[in-house]
Amino acid sequence: MQTVTRPVDNGVNVTALLGAREALAQAPAAARFTWRASCDWVNGTHSRATIEGYHGLGEEQRHKTRFTFDADHPEVFASEDHGPTPVEYVLVGLAGCLTAGIAAVAQNRQIQLRSVTATLEGDMDIQGILGMDGDVRNGFDAIRVSFEIDADATREEIEALVAQSQKRSAVYDALTNPTNVSVRVQ
């Protein structure tokens, strides 16, 4: 009986990623990226963010399409609920970054994924953002990420995928380390 080995395909072009890493090692200035978003107020607490271009590889770049994201607050905040809250977008960003990392690391380690589901919860005491208690933080008190991963791998290998994704996640880093943020009026 012959065993047929199928190539691992998680939809990540690891050869291109590793090639890019090697090329950027030769031209580190090209590795400096500036991501951009703009946001327009619609009405009430409803706003619409747009993402089109960014700077990377030493020049201006454009996405294939223009992306728009509506943000609002739920009716329990006396709002219209036209979109997720901004803090929910933070959870979406973290989930997307970690999940993409798992797929890339799995591809590089020749681990076939069948499914990956991330469930995130963020705890927040809204007394801070409502100005009710100056000692209460405005942001999340805690975020919990739980993965269900079905793959051709042992539990230890799956845990190593998640650990490596967490180690390389830009969004995880932004949430867990201080980031300089400046706000100004033009």
TATAHU-V147393 format. One record per backbone hydrogen bond with DSSP energy under -1.0 kcal/mol. NH is the residue of the N-H (numbers start at 0). CO is the residue of the C=O. If there is no record, write none. Layout:
nh->(NH	NH)
co->(CO	CO)
This chain:
nh->(13	16	17	18	19	20	21	22	23	24	29	30	31	33	37	39	41	42	45	46	47	48	49	50	53	54	55	56	58	60	62	66	68	70	71	76	77	78	80	88	89	90	91	92	93	94	95	96	97	98	99	100	101	102	103	104	105	106	107	108	109	110	113	114	116	118	120	122	127	129	130	131	132	135	140	143	145	147	149	151	152	157	158	159	160	161	162	163	164	165	166	167	172	173	174	175	176)
co->(11	12	13	14	15	16	17	18	19	20	26	27	28	54	49	47	45	45	42	70	39	68	37	66	60	33	58	29	55	53	51	50	48	46	83	73	74	73	72	84	85	86	87	88	89	90	91	92	93	94	95	96	97	98	99	100	101	102	103	104	106	105	149	149	147	145	143	141	124	125	127	126	126	132	122	120	118	116	114	111	150	153	154	155	156	157	158	159	160	161	162	163	168	169	170	171	172)
